[in-house]
């Protein structure tokens, strides 16, 4: 395993992070025993960064992860989120200061811990800008002062909005998904300069572009434009014809990006953990990478709207 500094925090994190959303049955029901073995394998192979959220499995992922980490909490860096929940709310979100404060208590209980290392506002593009700035983020800072969390962060999809929120506040970490992959590398141009100037830790999530950069291809719900999905299927077929695993190439490409402290990959079985760990420190084959990027060139860096319309301006 390799490790990088998470911005200006005191945390050294594994370059491969454990995405715990599958523990909440987000991609189909799992055998909890497999989930336990996956967590154990991750720790045994040097993965230290674990990322979860109340939204994943509607608290199931947090509950399971808390159980799976019994006796091992001290070996890992634990990150969770607040603000995005279930449909029991009018729109599934609550970025109010009261909601954030209430949420951390539930997460601490489910995760069976006294402190959360990185606590993030989840998918901030779904909140009103003034609420995020004047309620959500101040609530995070108060929780930090109280010692319930160590570092603050925001997560989301539209890079322009993430950048503007980070510029207008004082967060320790920004998590962006699907923006440093074989299909889209705009994180580098939009967020990296600010992160470097402010000492913000960058976290890259969904290096397989939410399943698109796999042999199976995009799931039916994938929001990417059809042209992107079609071209990605062509790249996957080109790889398959040559006995190449597109997912492995995509993960190698993402992990090779030195400006992201950690890259999060969803894992639910120990064999997935081991396969992903093998990509650490293995740069992508330059010839294969060039060929695949050539196939994808017509659709590179295309995004889709996410969240409130006003939060996608200039994204």
Secondary structure, DSSP 8 states (H G I E B T S, - for coil): --EEE-TTSS-EEESEEEE-GGGGTTTS---HHHHHHHHHHHHHTT--EEE--TTTTTTHHHHHHHHHTTTTGGGSEEEEEESB--TTSSSSB--SHHHHHHHHHHHHHHHT-S-EEEEEES-GGGS-HHHIIIIIHHHHHHHHHTTSEEEEEEEES-HHHHHHHHHTS--SEEEEESSSSSS--HHHHHTHHHHHHHT-EEEEE-TTTTTTSSSS---TT--S-HHHHHHHHHHHHHHHHTT--HHHHHHHHHHT-TTSSEEEEE--SHHHHHHHHTTTT----HHHHHHHHHHHGGGTT-----S-GGGGTT-
